C-alpha cells in the first residue's frame, strides 16, 4: 500500500489514490483531458476499422459516436443546470436540457 496526499492535505492509504484523482478532476485542474467510456461493441468496431480496414463498420461507428456525443451534451447541459451561478443561467440550461431531451412543455416542472 502507498500513502498519498489528498488535495485537502489529508493523508490516505492505497484506495484513496483513485478518489484523490477524482477530486482533482472535479476541482478543474487545467490541461487534463477527461476520460469517457464507450461500449465494447463500439470499441471493437473502431478497432476493426482502424487496424484491419473493415469498411462495413463505418455506419455502426458513426451511430455509436453520435449517440455518445448526444449523451455528453445532455450531461453537460444537466450539469450546467445544476451548478450555474445565477438563476437566469440555471433556467436557460434547464430549458435547453428539457428541449434536447424532447420533454413536452406541458410535462415540465
Backbone as a chain_set.jsonl record, in Angstrom:
{"seq": "XXXXXXXXXXXXXXXXXXXXXXXXXXXXXXXXXXXXXXXXXXXXXXXXXXXXXXXXXXXXXXXXXXXXXXXXXXXXXXXXXXXXXXXXXXXXXXXXXXXXXXXXXXXXX", "coords": {"N": [[0.83, -1.184, 0.0], [0.352, 2.283, -0.579], [1.06, 5.58, 0.596], [-0.646, 8.561, 0.135], [-1.122, 12.027, -0.623], [-4.011, 13.882, -0.268], [-5.985, 16.407, -2.017], [-6.898, 18.033, -0.085], [-5.037, 18.009, 1.876], [-5.082, 15.862, 3.577], [-3.734, 12.8, 4.551], [-3.886, 9.666, 2.906], [-4.376, 6.121, 2.452], [-3.495, 3.703, 0.043], [-6.302, 2.828, -1.434], [-7.294, 5.375, -1.514], [-6.026, 6.857, -3.39], [-7.264, 6.741, -5.958], [-9.662, 8.111, -5.449], [-8.612, 10.578, -4.779], [-7.58, 11.521, -7.23], [-9.948, 11.783, -8.639], [-11.108, 13.845, -7.183], [-9.316, 15.916, -7.779], [-9.83, 16.22, -10.494], [-12.441, 17.138, -10.36], [-12.02, 19.603, -9.238], [-11.107, 21.015, -11.325], [-8.495, 21.04, -12.599], [-6.277, 22.495, -14.818], [-5.485, 21.586, -18.207], [-5.853, 18.845, -18.167], [-7.29, 16.137, -19.772], [-10.544, 14.761, -19.882], [-11.678, 11.42, -19.309], [-13.701, 9.224, -21.238], [-16.286, 6.77, -21.489], [-16.932, 4.11, -23.71], [-19.05, 1.774, -25.427], [-18.381, -1.753, -25.566], [-18.915, -2.859, -28.038], [-18.756, -0.657, -29.777], [-16.073, 0.018, -29.423], [-14.83, -2.304, -30.448], [-15.698, -2.141, -33.106], [-14.398, 0.209, -33.893], [-11.752, -0.674, -33.661], [-11.714, -2.729, -35.604], [-12.117, -1.202, -37.917], [-9.945, 0.658, -37.94], [-7.6, -0.88, -37.532], [-7.795, -3.235, -39.036], [-9.125, -2.497, -41.297], [-11.801, -2.769, -42.06], [-14.377, -1.69, -43.828], [-17.128, -1.872, -43.58], [-17.885, -1.322, -41.02], [-18.272, 1.36, -40.646], [-20.955, 2.675, -40.595], [-21.935, 1.721, -38.106], [-19.983, 2.724, -36.369], [-20.304, 5.495, -36.772], [-22.983, 5.92, -35.877], [-22.718, 5.087, -33.211], [-20.794, 6.9, -32.185], [-22.176, 9.305, -32.556], [-24.368, 8.95, -30.815], [-22.996, 8.83, -28.401], [-21.864, 11.388, -28.285], [-24.203, 12.89, -28.138], [-25.148, 12.052, -25.62], [-23.102, 13.083, -24.022], [-23.409, 15.848, -24.423], [-25.987, 16.214, -23.373], [-25.45, 15.55, -20.701], [-23.661, 17.584, -20.007], [-25.324, 19.846, -20.254], [-27.201, 19.263, -18.241], [-25.521, 19.291, -15.991], [-24.698, 21.974, -16.048], [-27.163, 23.159, -15.589], [-27.548, 22.346, -12.956], [-25.391, 23.53, -11.524], [-25.092, 26.197, -12.201], [-24.189, 29.621, -11.709], [-26.046, 31.75, -11.533], [-29.59, 32.406, -11.277], [-30.86, 32.901, -13.72], [-29.123, 31.727, -15.608], [-29.297, 29.071, -14.783], [-32.013, 28.513, -15.301], [-32.083, 28.878, -18.088], [-30.331, 26.832, -18.933], [-31.752, 24.64, -17.937], [-34.125, 24.707, -19.483], [-33.022, 24.348, -22.045], [-31.884, 21.82, -21.734], [-34.204, 20.236, -21.266], [-35.558, 20.678, -23.684], [-33.741, 19.475, -25.436], [-33.887, 16.843, -24.57], [-36.406, 16.279, -25.382], [-38.727, 16.617, -23.93], [-42.101, 17.277, -23.484], [-43.622, 20.496, -23.256], [-45.839, 20.735, -21.541], [-45.406, 18.863, -19.576], [-43.347, 19.639, -17.992], [-41.454, 20.682, -15.097]], "CA": [[0.0, 0.0, 0.0], [1.09, 3.537, -0.617], [0.438, 6.72, 1.262], [-0.691, 9.682, -0.786], [-1.686, 13.245, -0.076], [-5.197, 14.368, -0.965], [-5.927, 17.829, -2.311], [-7.251, 18.776, 1.118], [-3.943, 17.883, 2.813], [-5.246, 14.686, 4.425], [-3.037, 11.632, 4.013], [-4.694, 8.478, 2.779], [-3.61, 4.915, 2.154], [-3.918, 2.803, -1.017], [-7.518, 3.053, -2.207], [-7.581, 6.798, -1.54], [-5.394, 7.461, -4.563], [-8.258, 6.9, -7.02], [-10.558, 9.176, -5.024], [-7.873, 11.835, -4.825], [-7.529, 11.988, -8.617], [-11.307, 12.211, -8.96], [-11.3, 15.159, -6.574], [-8.543, 16.892, -8.535], [-10.556, 16.471, -11.732], [-13.613, 17.944, -10.034], [-11.586, 20.959, -8.941], [-10.839, 21.668, -12.601], [-7.089, 21.248, -12.92], [-6.141, 22.822, -16.234], [-4.617, 20.764, -19.016], [-6.182, 17.426, -18.062], [-8.445, 15.727, -20.555], [-11.399, 13.786, -19.21], [-11.877, 10.124, -19.955], [-15.093, 8.852, -21.468], [-16.456, 5.344, -21.716], [-17.732, 3.707, -24.863], [-19.438, 0.371, -25.335], [-17.426, -2.71, -26.117], [-19.226, -3.015, -29.464], [-18.188, 0.493, -30.487], [-14.621, -0.133, -29.378], [-14.441, -3.345, -31.406], [-15.911, -1.61, -34.456], [-13.287, 1.139, -34.151], [-10.547, -1.481, -33.863], [-11.818, -3.379, -36.912], [-11.969, -0.206, -38.979], [-8.625, 1.285, -37.975], [-6.486, -1.827, -37.569], [-7.954, -4.247, -40.071], [-9.603, -1.826, -42.501], [-13.14, -3.238, -42.416], [-15.175, -0.503, -44.144], [-18.531, -2.091, -43.243], [-18.112, -0.87, -39.643], [-18.468, 2.819, -40.593], [-22.263, 3.112, -40.081], [-22.004, 1.403, -36.675], [-19.109, 3.681, -35.681], [-20.926, 6.808, -36.845], [-24.145, 5.996, -34.981], [-22.227, 4.976, -31.838], [-20.161, 8.166, -31.785], [-23.218, 10.329, -32.471], [-25.135, 8.764, -29.579], [-22.121, 9.185, -27.281], [-21.79, 12.845, -28.261], [-25.508, 13.348, -27.649], [-25.172, 11.81, -24.173], [-22.171, 14.025, -23.387], [-24.033, 17.17, -24.469], [-27.066, 16.197, -22.376], [-24.854, 15.563, -19.365], [-23.115, 18.929, -19.777], [-26.459, 20.743, -20.02], [-27.747, 18.955, -16.923], [-24.558, 19.788, -15.005], [-24.804, 23.43, -16.062], [-28.428, 23.476, -14.921], [-27.419, 22.111, -11.52], [-24.353, 24.307, -10.836], [-24.976, 27.553, -12.738], [-24.098, 30.586, -10.612], [-27.204, 32.637, -11.423], [-30.898, 31.789, -11.53], [-31.143, 33.008, -15.154], [-28.336, 30.707, -16.307], [-29.886, 27.771, -14.429], [-33.277, 28.355, -16.02], [-31.761, 28.724, -19.502], [-29.777, 25.486, -19.108], [-32.838, 23.685, -17.689], [-34.98, 24.691, -20.669], [-32.269, 23.758, -23.151], [-31.783, 20.394, -21.445], [-35.508, 19.596, -21.487], [-35.8, 20.705, -25.124], [-32.868, 18.478, -26.053], [-34.409, 15.529, -24.196], [-37.673, 16.089, -26.061], [-39.843, 16.607, -22.989], [-43.173, 18.19, -23.869], [-43.702, 21.654, -22.345], [-46.896, 20.533, -20.544], [-44.96, 17.925, -18.548], [-42.131, 20.164, -17.329], [-41.605, 21.247, -13.768]], "C": [[0.876, 1.249, 0.0], [0.321, 4.603, 0.138], [0.477, 7.877, 0.283], [-1.42, 10.853, -0.138], [-2.883, 13.669, -0.903], [-5.103, 15.861, -1.196], [-6.321, 18.672, -1.104], [-6.18, 18.634, 2.194], [-4.046, 16.683, 3.728], [-4.545, 13.507, 3.768], [-3.985, 10.45, 3.969], [-3.822, 7.295, 2.425], [-4.288, 4.168, 1.016], [-5.112, 3.246, -1.831], [-7.83, 4.527, -2.355], [-7.033, 7.469, -2.794], [-6.406, 7.713, -5.672], [-9.218, 8.036, -6.683], [-9.873, 10.53, -5.129], [-7.851, 12.38, -6.249], [-8.905, 12.449, -9.082], [-11.544, 13.603, -8.402], [-10.522, 16.224, -7.325], [-9.252, 17.225, -9.84], [-11.76, 17.365, -11.474], [-13.228, 19.388, -9.739], [-11.121, 21.693, -10.199], [-9.384, 21.968, -12.868], [-6.966, 21.455, -14.423], [-5.219, 21.825, -16.935], [-4.908, 19.276, -18.957], [-7.413, 17.122, -18.896], [-9.228, 14.702, -19.764], [-11.43, 12.497, -19.998], [-13.367, 9.91, -20.16], [-15.134, 7.351, -21.703], [-17.31, 5.124, -22.949], [-18.055, 2.225, -24.696], [-18.357, -0.511, -25.963], [-17.653, -2.889, -27.613], [-18.634, -1.877, -30.289], [-16.674, 0.399, -30.524], [-14.148, -1.167, -30.397], [-14.631, -2.879, -32.848], [-14.798, -0.633, -34.836], [-11.994, 0.379, -34.423], [-10.569, -2.155, -35.238], [-11.548, -2.385, -38.04], [-10.531, 0.302, -39.079], [-7.47, 0.292, -38.092], [-6.579, -2.831, -38.706], [-8.434, -3.63, -41.387], [-10.961, -2.296, -42.972], [-14.056, -2.023, -42.581], [-16.641, -0.633, -43.72], [-18.873, -1.609, -41.828], [-18.437, 0.62, -39.551], [-19.846, 3.259, -40.116], [-22.426, 2.86, -38.578], [-21.162, 2.391, -35.856], [-19.763, 5.052, -35.648], [-22.104, 6.914, -35.88], [-23.716, 5.91, -33.515], [-21.601, 6.261, -31.337], [-21.184, 9.289, -31.672], [-24.031, 10.191, -31.187], [-24.299, 9.11, -28.349], [-22.006, 10.699, -27.171], [-23.083, 13.442, -27.726], [-25.604, 13.187, -26.127], [-24.259, 12.782, -23.436], [-22.752, 15.437, -23.346], [-25.155, 17.261, -23.437], [-26.513, 16.276, -20.96], [-24.295, 16.943, -19.036], [-24.236, 19.93, -19.507], [-27.064, 20.515, -18.634], [-26.824, 19.48, -15.816], [-24.616, 21.303, -14.92], [-26.071, 23.87, -15.344], [-28.287, 23.347, -13.402], [-26.447, 23.073, -10.831], [-24.185, 25.73, -11.354], [-25.012, 28.578, -11.603], [-25.326, 31.485, -10.453], [-28.484, 31.882, -11.769], [-31.236, 31.827, -13.023], [-30.394, 31.937, -15.948], [-28.877, 29.303, -16.015], [-31.149, 27.513, -15.235], [-33.033, 28.143, -17.513], [-31.23, 27.316, -19.782], [-30.857, 24.425, -18.897], [-33.738, 23.568, -18.912], [-34.285, 24.024, -21.851], [-32.138, 22.243, -22.968], [-33.096, 19.68, -21.735], [-35.891, 19.6, -22.957], [-34.998, 19.602, -25.82], [-33.354, 17.061, -25.763], [-35.756, 15.244, -24.849], [-38.868, 16.049, -25.126], [-40.858, 17.676, -23.392], [-43.321, 19.29, -22.817], [-44.771, 21.492, -21.258], [-46.473, 19.632, -19.389], [-43.745, 18.41, -17.789], [-42.452, 20.702, -15.956], [-41.189, 22.685, -13.752]], "O": [[1.993, 1.25, 0.518], [-0.898, 4.532, 0.295], [1.511, 8.145, -0.329], [-2.226, 10.677, 0.776], [-2.775, 13.801, -2.122], [-4.23, 16.52, -0.63], [-6.106, 19.884, -1.094], [-6.383, 19.09, 3.319], [-3.181, 16.493, 4.582], [-4.733, 13.243, 2.58], [-4.789, 10.252, 4.879], [-2.639, 7.464, 2.127], [-5.509, 4.012, 1.014], [-4.957, 3.966, -2.818], [-8.578, 4.897, -3.261], [-7.519, 8.522, -3.206], [-6.407, 8.789, -6.269], [-9.549, 8.841, -7.553], [-10.494, 11.517, -5.525], [-8.079, 13.571, -6.457], [-9.01, 13.411, -9.844], [-12.122, 14.452, -9.081], [-11.02, 17.337, -7.496], [-9.276, 18.385, -10.253], [-12.065, 18.249, -12.275], [-14.024, 20.299, -9.966], [-10.777, 22.873, -10.133], [-9.065, 23.064, -13.328], [-7.496, 20.668, -15.208], [-4.291, 21.29, -16.328], [-4.248, 18.507, -19.655], [-8.452, 17.767, -18.749], [-8.651, 13.873, -19.061], [-11.232, 12.491, -21.213], [-14.189, 10.358, -19.36], [-14.13, 6.741, -22.071], [-18.274, 5.846, -23.201], [-17.411, 1.519, -23.921], [-17.545, -0.063, -26.773], [-16.698, -3.051, -28.372], [-18.079, -2.103, -31.365], [-16.059, 0.672, -31.555], [-13.181, -0.935, -31.123], [-13.813, -3.189, -33.714], [-14.314, -0.648, -35.967], [-11.228, 0.748, -35.314], [-9.566, -2.154, -35.951], [-10.837, -2.693, -38.996], [-9.966, 0.368, -40.17], [-6.452, 0.614, -38.705], [-5.563, -3.23, -39.275], [-8.18, -4.174, -42.462], [-11.253, -2.233, -44.166], [-14.46, -1.404, -41.597], [-17.321, 0.374, -43.523], [-20.051, -1.503, -41.487], [-18.835, 1.097, -38.488], [-19.916, 4.162, -39.281], [-22.99, 3.689, -37.865], [-21.579, 2.836, -34.786], [-19.778, 5.705, -34.605], [-22.212, 7.894, -35.143], [-24.29, 6.591, -32.666], [-21.842, 6.673, -30.202], [-21.074, 10.138, -30.787], [-24.351, 11.189, -30.541], [-24.828, 9.626, -27.365], [-22.046, 11.238, -26.066], [-23.056, 14.395, -26.947], [-26.085, 14.083, -25.433], [-24.598, 13.253, -22.351], [-22.605, 16.141, -22.347], [-25.267, 18.252, -22.716], [-27.053, 16.993, -20.118], [-24.441, 17.42, -17.911], [-24.107, 20.776, -18.622], [-27.4, 21.472, -17.936], [-27.291, 20.044, -14.827], [-24.585, 21.86, -13.822], [-26.058, 24.836, -14.581], [-28.845, 24.149, -12.653], [-26.652, 23.407, -9.664], [-23.226, 26.406, -10.982], [-25.774, 28.424, -10.649], [-25.615, 31.937, -9.345], [-28.46, 30.862, -12.458], [-31.836, 30.885, -13.54], [-30.958, 31.314, -16.848], [-28.91, 28.45, -16.902], [-31.335, 26.427, -15.784], [-33.702, 27.319, -18.137], [-31.634, 26.682, -20.757], [-30.875, 23.416, -19.602], [-34.077, 22.462, -19.334], [-34.891, 23.229, -22.569], [-32.265, 21.481, -23.927], [-33.101, 18.632, -22.381], [-36.486, 18.637, -23.441], [-35.516, 18.891, -26.681], [-33.244, 16.179, -26.615], [-36.204, 14.098, -24.87], [-39.914, 15.507, -25.482], [-40.503, 18.835, -23.609], [-43.163, 19.036, -21.623], [-44.629, 22.05, -20.17], [-47.11, 19.636, -18.337], [-43.167, 17.653, -17.01], [-43.575, 21.124, -15.683], [-41.248, 23.334, -12.707]]}, "num_chains": 1, "name": "protein.A"}
